[in-house]
Amino acid sequence: MRRGVDAAKDQSYFLFSLTQDQLACALFPVGDLPKDEVREHARRRRLPVADKPDSQEICFIPDNDYRTFVTKSVPEAAREGQFVDEQGRVLGSHAGVHRFTVGQRKGLGLAAQSLPRRSGEAATPGPIMHVPTVMGAVVLTYNVEGLKTGLRLTPDLIADIFSGRVVKWNDGAIAKVNPGIELPARDIVVVHRSDGSGTSYIFTDYLSKVSSNWRDKVGRGTAVSWPVGLGGKGNEGVTGLVKQTPNAIGYVELVYAVQNKLPYADIKNRTGNFVTPTLESVTAAAAATAAKMPEDFRVSITDPAAADAYPIASFTWLLVPSRIADADKGKAIIDFLG
C-alpha cells in the first residue's frame, strides 16, 4: 500500500473498518491530492461533504468505550473540573470530561445515550439509573433507480442484504414483497456507519433478534465488523453515500430522514404487517414492551410483538447517578426529571 501525498491527513481510521477482502480490491483515487484540493473538487461537484470538519475522534477503541480507555491511559485527563461561561461564572461541574457531558451546562451531571449501559461498566462513581426519556427509530433509506417511495422489506431480507447474501435489487425475494414494482437488475450497494454509534447498536440489535446467522457471525454493537458495504461517518455520511451511489441502501435515524426528506422502507414486523416508521408506530413499539419493563428500565424494544409497531425502535436513556453527594444538585436532578 502506498502512502498518500498529504502526510498530515491520516486516513487509517477508515481502513480500520474494512475487512481484508475489501482492502484487497480497494482503490484510493485521491491519494495523490492534498486535502484542500479534494475539498475543492467536492465543492465543484456540489457534494455535501465538501466542507465537513476533519475528524478529531479517538480511533480503534474496543467496544467504543472511550471513558475506560481515557481513565486507564491518560489518568490526568480524568480529573474533576468546572464549566464556566465567558464571564467566568461557574455553570456546573464534572467528574472528568470523558464521563458525563450532556446536561453539565446546567450542573446536573447527566448523560444520555441510545443503548443501555452494561452491568458493571466502568468510569462512573457508583450505580447508574436508566431513565427512558424519548424514543427513536432507525430506517432503511435507499437510492434505487425508478423507485422514489414504496419499498417494502422483510427482516430476512434486511439481514441477507447487509450480510451480502442478497446482492441484486431484482432478487426474487425482494420482488415477492414488492409486487407491481419494476426493480432494476443492479447490484445492491450496502452503506453502513464507519463510526461507533447508538444507531448501529439499535440496527444490529434488531438484526441479531431476527437472524440467527447475523447474531452468530456479526452480532450487536455500536461498531461491528460489517460483512459487506461502504462506511460513512454519522447520519450525514451514510446519507451522502446513499445519495451519491446508485442502487445503494443504508440506515439512518428516522428524525434525520424526515428532516432531510429521504425515502425509507416499510418493514414487516413480527406479526406479519408492513409498517411505516412514524411517531405512532414507534410509540406502539414502546407500548408493546411496557408490560414487561424491568425495574431498571434497561430494555430493548426492537422486534416487538404488536400489530402496529415499527420493529427497529429504541429508547434514549438519561443516565443518572444513584448517589449524588451534592444535595443541591440532587434536588435539581429530581426537579428536572419530575
C-alpha atoms as one frame of an Amber mdcrd trajectory, in Angstrom:
protein
   0.000   0.000   0.000   1.334   3.436  -0.928   1.194   6.473   1.303  -0.952
   9.446   0.335   0.905  12.626  -0.543  -0.804  14.570   2.269   1.063  13.105
   5.248  -0.812  15.368   7.687  -4.183  13.802   6.843  -4.028  10.204   8.012
  -6.998   8.068   6.926  -6.168   4.833   8.723  -9.318   5.133  10.843 -11.283
   4.419   7.666  -9.140   1.404   6.745  -9.720   0.044  10.251 -13.376  -0.610
   9.383 -12.598  -2.630   6.236 -12.114  -6.376   6.018  -9.042  -7.933   4.408
 -11.149  -8.953   1.401 -12.339  -5.365   0.973  -8.812  -3.965   1.304  -7.562
  -6.346  -1.363  -9.727  -4.676  -4.006  -9.810  -1.118  -2.635  -8.630   1.863
  -4.664  -7.930   5.357  -3.359  -8.108   7.665  -6.381  -7.412  10.869  -4.431
  -4.221   9.627  -2.793  -2.093  11.920  -4.933  -4.011  15.068  -3.931  -3.742
  17.191  -0.760  -6.981  17.524   1.171  -7.582  21.145   0.167  -7.675  20.112
  -3.495 -10.000  17.203  -2.707 -12.391  19.597  -0.953 -12.294  21.942  -3.950
 -13.180  19.075  -6.304 -16.067  18.186  -3.974 -17.341  21.786  -3.968 -17.339
  21.936  -7.750 -19.425  18.770  -7.805 -21.707  20.102  -5.038 -21.024  17.156
  -2.740 -22.420  17.613   0.793 -19.122  16.559   2.424 -17.059  19.329   0.782
 -16.786  21.413   3.959 -17.259  18.695   6.545 -14.921  19.291   9.534 -11.940
  16.984   9.935 -12.417  14.084  12.324 -10.863  14.566  15.759 -12.093  11.413
  17.470 -10.059   8.641  19.048  -9.943   5.548  16.838  -9.621   1.801  17.446
 -11.197   1.765  20.930 -12.580  -1.711  21.854 -16.382  -1.614  22.180 -16.186
   2.147  21.567 -15.721   2.586  25.359 -13.847   5.904  25.395 -14.300   6.556
  29.110 -12.494   3.440  30.296  -9.708   3.938  27.760  -9.070   7.540  28.818
  -9.256   6.666  32.511  -6.589   3.977  32.132  -4.380   5.582  29.501  -4.495
   9.281  30.363  -5.491   9.460  34.042  -4.577  13.150  34.269  -7.369  13.882
  31.759  -9.904  12.227  34.055  -9.743  14.903  36.742 -12.704  16.850  38.047
 -13.389  20.316  36.683 -15.899  23.082  36.161 -17.889  24.511  33.284 -17.706
  28.302  33.131 -19.170  30.885  30.782 -17.298  33.698  29.046 -17.703  35.899
  32.125 -16.104  33.272  34.357 -19.314  32.251  36.123 -19.387  28.592  37.151
 -22.272  26.834  35.392 -21.617  23.328  36.632 -19.022  20.732  37.468 -17.949
  17.390  36.061 -16.144  14.267  37.225 -13.916  14.271  34.148 -14.872  15.482
  30.694 -14.727  11.915  29.344 -17.603  10.910  31.635 -20.856  12.867  31.730
 -21.246  15.809  29.359 -24.907  16.124  28.384 -26.649  18.278  30.975 -23.436
  19.558  32.565 -24.075  23.080  31.317 -26.866  23.131  33.930 -24.730  21.411
  36.539 -26.939  18.322  36.578 -24.292  15.647  35.988 -26.431  13.752  33.474
 -25.595  11.857  30.315 -27.792  10.302  27.659 -27.390   7.507  25.140 -29.467
   5.251  22.908 -28.290   1.939  24.355 -28.350   0.760  27.965 -25.052   0.559
  29.812 -23.681  -2.876  30.552 -23.775  -4.084  34.152 -20.514  -3.164  35.855
 -19.418  -0.773  33.108 -16.561   1.328  34.377 -15.978   5.062  34.694 -18.908
   6.046  36.891 -18.837   6.933  40.607 -21.413   4.318  41.610 -24.513   2.604
  40.172 -26.358   4.348  37.359 -30.132   4.644  36.963 -31.561   4.437  33.444
 -34.456   6.819  32.826 -36.197   6.402  29.435 -36.895   9.834  28.010 -37.513
   9.878  24.274 -37.990   7.257  21.582 -36.438   6.997  18.176 -36.203   4.655
  15.227 -33.737   3.520  12.592 -34.946   3.474   8.990 -33.674   1.963   5.758
 -33.088   4.702   3.187 -32.326   3.877  -0.432 -31.432   5.184  -3.871 -32.978
   2.758  -6.342 -33.433   3.578  -9.990 -37.099   4.320 -10.713 -38.219   3.861
  -7.093 -38.879   7.051  -5.139 -41.148   5.588  -2.438 -42.944   2.392  -1.527
 -40.126  -0.104  -0.939 -41.018  -2.977   1.374 -38.517  -5.174   3.204 -38.788
  -8.195   5.485 -36.493  -8.999   8.427 -34.846 -11.846   6.486 -34.225  -9.584
   3.504 -32.625  -6.851   5.598 -30.308  -9.354   7.273 -29.437 -11.016   3.962
 -28.775  -7.685   2.211 -26.456  -6.437   4.949 -24.798  -9.865   5.104 -24.121
  -9.871   1.365 -26.362 -12.868   0.719 -28.906 -10.949  -1.390 -26.948  -8.906
  -3.906 -29.380  -7.833  -6.675 -32.319  -5.467  -6.433 -34.408  -7.737  -8.682
 -33.789 -10.754  -6.440 -36.917 -12.905  -6.282 -37.300 -12.429  -2.533 -37.397
  -8.626  -2.886 -39.722  -8.798  -5.900 -42.119 -11.063  -3.990 -42.852  -8.470
  -1.299 -42.906  -5.584  -3.801 -45.467  -6.711  -6.385 -46.083  -4.342  -9.259
 -42.735  -2.573  -8.798 -40.149  -2.995 -11.536 -36.852  -3.417  -9.719 -33.572
  -2.955 -11.617 -31.202  -5.848 -12.292 -28.469  -3.955 -10.490 -26.072  -4.802
  -7.682 -27.152  -3.648  -4.221 -24.611  -1.282  -2.647 -24.743  -1.531   1.148
 -23.849   1.538   3.213 -23.251   1.363   6.963 -21.769   3.543   9.683 -17.972
   3.640   9.863 -18.002   5.158  13.362 -19.342   3.681  16.568 -22.910   4.808
  17.233 -26.114   4.089  19.086 -27.823   3.966  15.698 -25.667   0.996  14.710
 -26.375  -0.655  18.050 -30.147  -0.397  17.556 -29.888  -1.702  13.988 -27.605
  -4.635  14.839 -29.650  -5.437  17.947 -32.662  -5.813  15.654 -30.726  -7.941
  13.149 -29.437 -10.171  15.951 -33.013 -10.845  17.046 -34.450 -11.628  13.612
 -31.491 -13.526  12.100 -29.546 -16.298  13.838 -26.950 -16.085  11.076 -26.361
 -12.402  11.845 -26.364 -12.997  15.604 -23.764 -15.785  15.367 -21.476 -14.252
  12.745 -21.698 -10.485  13.319 -23.643  -9.750  16.498 -24.788  -6.472  18.007
 -22.726  -3.458  18.972 -22.061   0.219  18.455 -19.380  -0.876  15.964 -19.246
  -4.302  14.304 -17.229  -5.969  11.568 -19.585  -5.422   8.650 -19.616  -8.323
   6.154 -20.095  -6.007   3.155 -20.552  -2.383   2.247 -19.192   1.143   2.331
 -18.732   3.066   5.569 -19.966   6.605   6.177 -19.421   8.661   9.319 -22.592
   9.779  11.040 -26.083  10.023   9.589 -24.807  12.630   7.143 -22.012  10.374
   5.910 -24.347   7.456   5.270 -26.872   9.756   3.603 -24.225  11.302   1.380
 -23.032   7.904   0.175 -26.558   6.631  -0.448 -27.496   9.770  -2.401 -24.309
   9.674  -4.492 -24.345   5.930  -5.161 -26.962   4.464  -7.499 -28.766   1.409
  -6.104 -27.479   1.961  -2.564 -29.209   1.233   0.742 -28.234   2.363   4.232
 -29.655   3.061   7.682 -30.158   6.402   9.452 -32.226   7.822  12.291 -35.897
   8.434  11.478 -35.823  12.085  12.547 -32.824  12.697  10.272 -34.584  11.024
   7.342 -37.715  13.130   7.868 -35.778  16.378   8.196 -33.820  15.654   5.010
 -36.800  14.285   3.040 -35.175  10.897   2.473 -37.155   7.883   1.225 -37.367
   4.973   3.644 -38.791   1.476   3.528 -41.799  -0.071   5.227 -40.649  -3.020
   7.363 -42.518  -6.254   8.045 -42.909  -6.664  11.785 -43.180  -9.795  13.883
 -46.956 -10.043  13.402 -46.582 -10.008   9.606 -47.652  -6.423   8.933 -45.646
  -3.986   6.849 -45.322  -0.861   8.973 -44.214   2.649   8.024 -41.941   4.307
  10.603 -43.926   7.114  12.224 -44.343   8.622  15.673 -47.377   6.398  16.194
 -45.698   3.142  15.118 -42.599   3.866  17.217 -44.815   4.636  20.215 -46.587
   1.317  19.636 -43.221  -0.469  19.847 -42.597   1.027  23.273 -46.153   0.302
  24.447 -45.745  -3.361  23.477 -42.813  -3.632  25.891 -44.357  -1.694  28.798
 -45.911  -4.727  30.496 -42.527  -6.476  30.654 -40.464  -3.438  31.577 -37.692
  -4.430  34.047 -37.234  -2.448  37.225 -34.037  -0.806  35.971 -35.652   0.149
  32.607 -32.784  -1.386  30.615 -34.801  -2.966  27.859 -34.618  -3.457  24.111
 -37.814  -2.634  22.214 -36.688  -3.852  18.788 -38.832  -6.545  17.104 -41.871
  -6.200  19.406 -44.954  -8.391  19.110 -47.535  -5.730  18.263 -49.562  -5.429
  15.082 -48.972  -1.706  14.568 -45.406  -1.452  15.908 -42.412  -0.417  13.827
 -39.746  -3.039  14.591 -36.469  -1.014  14.654 -37.079   1.383  17.529 -35.395
   2.270  20.804 -35.453   4.487  23.840 -32.870   7.114  24.635 -31.977   6.912
  28.308 -30.817   9.575  30.700 -28.022   8.114  32.822 -28.457   9.385  36.351
 -26.001   8.681  39.186 -27.787   6.919  42.048 -25.552   8.547  44.646 -25.069
  12.312  44.453 -23.071  13.904  47.241 -24.185  17.442  46.416 -27.690  17.884
  47.914 -28.491  20.895  45.747 -27.516  19.010  42.602 -29.579  16.001  43.710
 -32.643  18.217  44.186 -32.063  19.818  40.789 -31.991  16.407  39.124 -35.216
  15.356  40.866 -36.891  18.599  39.812 -35.567  18.183  36.257 -36.905  14.623
  35.965 -40.160  15.430  37.732
